[in-house]
């Protein structure tokens, strides 16, 4: 079961929202997850640091919030981590708020 409040809180930060948009709209990146239905590529910490103009610790903080909310999955690769959007959780969140707010 998803935690809609935790997800909403994670998405309420403009930087984290921008990261989610970057992950959702990306067409290129280091490495897609093999065998996944959604072939969107992921980003490594270094790519996010460069794109956001932030130091590693700030990027890691924001990514931890997104991972803890279930919106992003992470995969260690050497000294960096790769991040991928978790479309399953995002879809569940959309379905849940659609039900909660009687939007259908």
C-alpha positions as CSV (number, residue, x, y, z in Angstrom):
1,X,0.0,0.0,0.0
2,X,1.3,3.4,-0.8
3,X,1.5,6.4,1.6
4,X,-0.3,9.2,-0.3
5,X,0.7,11.8,2.2
6,X,4.4,10.9,2.1
7,X,4.3,10.9,-1.7
8,X,2.5,14.3,-1.8
9,X,5.1,15.7,0.6
10,X,7.9,14.4,-1.6
11,X,6.4,15.9,-4.7
12,X,5.7,19.3,-3.0
13,X,9.3,20.3,-3.1
14,X,10.1,22.1,-6.4
15,X,13.5,20.4,-6.7
16,X,12.1,16.9,-6.2
17,X,9.3,17.7,-8.6
18,X,11.9,18.8,-11.2
19,X,13.9,15.6,-10.6
20,X,10.7,13.5,-11.2
21,X,10.0,15.4,-14.4
22,X,13.6,14.8,-15.6
23,X,13.3,11.1,-14.9
24,X,9.8,10.9,-16.6
25,X,10.8,12.9,-19.7
26,X,14.3,11.5,-20.2
27,X,15.0,9.7,-23.4
28,X,18.7,9.3,-22.9
29,X,20.7,8.3,-19.9
30,X,23.3,5.9,-18.6
31,X,21.5,2.7,-18.2
32,X,17.9,1.5,-18.5
33,X,17.0,-1.5,-16.2
34,X,17.1,-4.6,-18.3
35,X,13.8,-6.5,-18.6
36,X,11.6,-3.7,-17.3
37,X,8.4,-2.9,-19.2
38,X,9.2,0.8,-18.9
39,X,12.4,1.4,-20.8
40,X,13.0,5.0,-19.5
41,X,16.6,5.4,-18.7
42,X,17.9,6.3,-15.3
43,X,20.2,9.0,-14.1
44,X,23.3,8.7,-11.9
45,X,24.1,11.0,-9.1
46,X,26.7,12.7,-11.2
47,X,24.2,13.5,-13.9
48,X,21.7,15.0,-11.5
49,X,24.4,17.0,-9.8
50,X,25.4,18.5,-13.1
51,X,21.8,19.1,-14.3
52,X,20.7,20.7,-11.0
53,X,23.9,22.5,-10.2
54,X,24.0,21.0,-6.7
55,X,26.6,19.2,-4.6
56,X,26.3,15.5,-4.1
57,X,25.0,15.7,-0.5
58,X,22.0,17.8,-1.6
59,X,21.2,15.6,-4.5
60,X,21.4,12.5,-2.2
61,X,19.1,14.2,0.3
62,X,16.4,14.8,-2.3
63,X,16.8,11.4,-3.8
64,X,16.5,9.7,-0.4
65,X,13.1,11.5,0.0
66,X,11.9,10.3,-3.4
67,X,13.2,6.7,-2.7
68,X,11.5,6.7,0.8
69,X,8.2,7.8,-0.8
70,X,8.5,4.9,-3.3
71,X,8.6,7.3,-6.3
72,X,12.1,6.4,-7.3
73,X,14.2,3.2,-7.2
74,X,17.9,3.2,-6.8
75,X,20.6,0.8,-7.9
76,X,24.2,1.1,-6.7
77,X,26.8,1.2,-9.5
78,X,30.3,1.6,-8.1
79,X,30.6,4.8,-6.1
80,X,27.5,6.3,-7.7
81,X,23.8,5.3,-7.5
82,X,21.5,5.1,-10.5
83,X,18.0,6.3,-10.0
84,X,14.9,5.3,-12.0
85,X,11.3,6.5,-11.8
86,X,8.9,4.0,-10.2
87,X,6.0,4.2,-12.6
88,X,4.0,1.6,-10.7
89,X,3.9,3.7,-7.5
90,X,3.3,6.9,-9.4
91,X,0.3,5.2,-11.2
92,X,-1.0,3.9,-7.8
93,X,-0.7,7.4,-6.4
94,X,-2.7,8.9,-9.2
95,X,-5.4,6.2,-8.9
96,X,-5.6,6.7,-5.1
97,X,-6.0,10.5,-5.2
98,X,-8.5,10.1,-8.1
99,X,-10.6,7.9,-5.7
100,X,-9.9,10.0,-2.6
101,X,-11.1,13.2,-4.2
102,X,-13.9,11.6,-6.3
103,X,-12.4,12.8,-9.6
104,X,-14.0,10.1,-11.7
